[in-house]
Amino acid sequence: MAAKKSSASKVPAVSKVVSSTPVRNSAVPPKSVAGPASRKISAPTFQEIALRAYYISHSGTGGSEDENWFRAERELGGGV
């Protein structure tokens, strides 16, 4: 008795099977490098605080020298 050919043999062969897209194959940077959370934020320098305090005092909304200094530290992120 002759063996029947399966119906799967009638399907044309695919030369290359693509299982993913180029986007999925792109390199993804490690989490420790990406994102603003990994950046180290440095404290403002004396000169940066002094300059900001100067601008506050000349803006018309400033107070005493100390108040301007403390406000400048808060605005620049140095007054923790």
Rosetta constraint file for C-alpha pairs under 8 A:
AtomPair CA 5 CA 9 HARMONIC 7.13 0.50
AtomPair CA 6 CA 10 HARMONIC 7.87 0.50
AtomPair CA 7 CA 11 HARMONIC 7.63 0.50
AtomPair CA 20 CA 24 HARMONIC 6.39 0.50
AtomPair CA 20 CA 25 HARMONIC 7.20 0.50
AtomPair CA 21 CA 25 HARMONIC 6.56 0.50
AtomPair CA 22 CA 26 HARMONIC 6.25 0.50
AtomPair CA 29 CA 33 HARMONIC 6.72 0.50
AtomPair CA 29 CA 34 HARMONIC 6.52 0.50
AtomPair CA 30 CA 34 HARMONIC 6.57 0.50
AtomPair CA 31 CA 35 HARMONIC 7.41 0.50
AtomPair CA 32 CA 38 HARMONIC 6.10 0.50
AtomPair CA 33 CA 38 HARMONIC 6.53 0.50
AtomPair CA 34 CA 38 HARMONIC 6.91 0.50
AtomPair CA 35 CA 39 HARMONIC 7.47 0.50
AtomPair CA 43 CA 77 HARMONIC 6.91 0.50
AtomPair CA 43 CA 78 HARMONIC 5.38 0.50
AtomPair CA 44 CA 48 HARMONIC 6.04 0.50
AtomPair CA 44 CA 49 HARMONIC 6.60 0.50
AtomPair CA 44 CA 73 HARMONIC 7.80 0.50
AtomPair CA 44 CA 76 HARMONIC 6.47 0.50
AtomPair CA 44 CA 77 HARMONIC 7.18 0.50
AtomPair CA 44 CA 78 HARMONIC 5.89 0.50
AtomPair CA 45 CA 49 HARMONIC 6.39 0.50
AtomPair CA 46 CA 50 HARMONIC 6.08 0.50
AtomPair CA 47 CA 51 HARMONIC 6.04 0.50
AtomPair CA 48 CA 52 HARMONIC 6.21 0.50
AtomPair CA 49 CA 53 HARMONIC 6.06 0.50
AtomPair CA 49 CA 69 HARMONIC 6.89 0.50
AtomPair CA 49 CA 72 HARMONIC 5.66 0.50
AtomPair CA 49 CA 73 HARMONIC 6.03 0.50
AtomPair CA 49 CA 76 HARMONIC 7.30 0.50
AtomPair CA 50 CA 54 HARMONIC 6.12 0.50
AtomPair CA 50 CA 69 HARMONIC 7.02 0.50
AtomPair CA 50 CA 72 HARMONIC 7.74 0.50
AtomPair CA 51 CA 55 HARMONIC 6.37 0.50
AtomPair CA 52 CA 56 HARMONIC 6.19 0.50
AtomPair CA 52 CA 69 HARMONIC 7.99 0.50
AtomPair CA 52 CA 72 HARMONIC 5.50 0.50
AtomPair CA 53 CA 57 HARMONIC 6.15 0.50
AtomPair CA 53 CA 65 HARMONIC 7.81 0.50
AtomPair CA 53 CA 68 HARMONIC 5.05 0.50
AtomPair CA 53 CA 69 HARMONIC 5.15 0.50
AtomPair CA 53 CA 71 HARMONIC 7.38 0.50
AtomPair CA 53 CA 72 HARMONIC 5.21 0.50
AtomPair CA 54 CA 58 HARMONIC 6.37 0.50
AtomPair CA 54 CA 68 HARMONIC 7.76 0.50
AtomPair CA 55 CA 59 HARMONIC 6.01 0.50
AtomPair CA 56 CA 60 HARMONIC 7.32 0.50
AtomPair CA 56 CA 61 HARMONIC 6.66 0.50
AtomPair CA 56 CA 62 HARMONIC 5.27 0.50
AtomPair CA 56 CA 68 HARMONIC 6.24 0.50
AtomPair CA 56 CA 72 HARMONIC 7.56 0.50
AtomPair CA 57 CA 61 HARMONIC 6.93 0.50
AtomPair CA 57 CA 62 HARMONIC 4.60 0.50
AtomPair CA 57 CA 63 HARMONIC 6.84 0.50
AtomPair CA 57 CA 65 HARMONIC 7.65 0.50
AtomPair CA 57 CA 68 HARMONIC 6.40 0.50
AtomPair CA 58 CA 62 HARMONIC 7.22 0.50
AtomPair CA 62 CA 67 HARMONIC 7.46 0.50
AtomPair CA 62 CA 68 HARMONIC 5.86 0.50
AtomPair CA 63 CA 67 HARMONIC 5.66 0.50
AtomPair CA 63 CA 68 HARMONIC 5.97 0.50
AtomPair CA 64 CA 68 HARMONIC 6.12 0.50
AtomPair CA 65 CA 69 HARMONIC 6.17 0.50
AtomPair CA 66 CA 70 HARMONIC 6.16 0.50
AtomPair CA 67 CA 71 HARMONIC 6.02 0.50
AtomPair CA 68 CA 72 HARMONIC 6.04 0.50
AtomPair CA 69 CA 73 HARMONIC 6.25 0.50
AtomPair CA 70 CA 74 HARMONIC 6.24 0.50
AtomPair CA 70 CA 79 HARMONIC 7.10 0.50
AtomPair CA 71 CA 75 HARMONIC 6.12 0.50
AtomPair CA 72 CA 76 HARMONIC 6.08 0.50
AtomPair CA 73 CA 77 HARMONIC 5.97 0.50
AtomPair CA 73 CA 78 HARMONIC 4.75 0.50
AtomPair CA 73 CA 79 HARMONIC 4.86 0.50
AtomPair CA 74 CA 78 HARMONIC 5.91 0.50
AtomPair CA 74 CA 79 HARMONIC 4.75 0.50
AtomPair CA 74 CA 80 HARMONIC 7.43 0.50
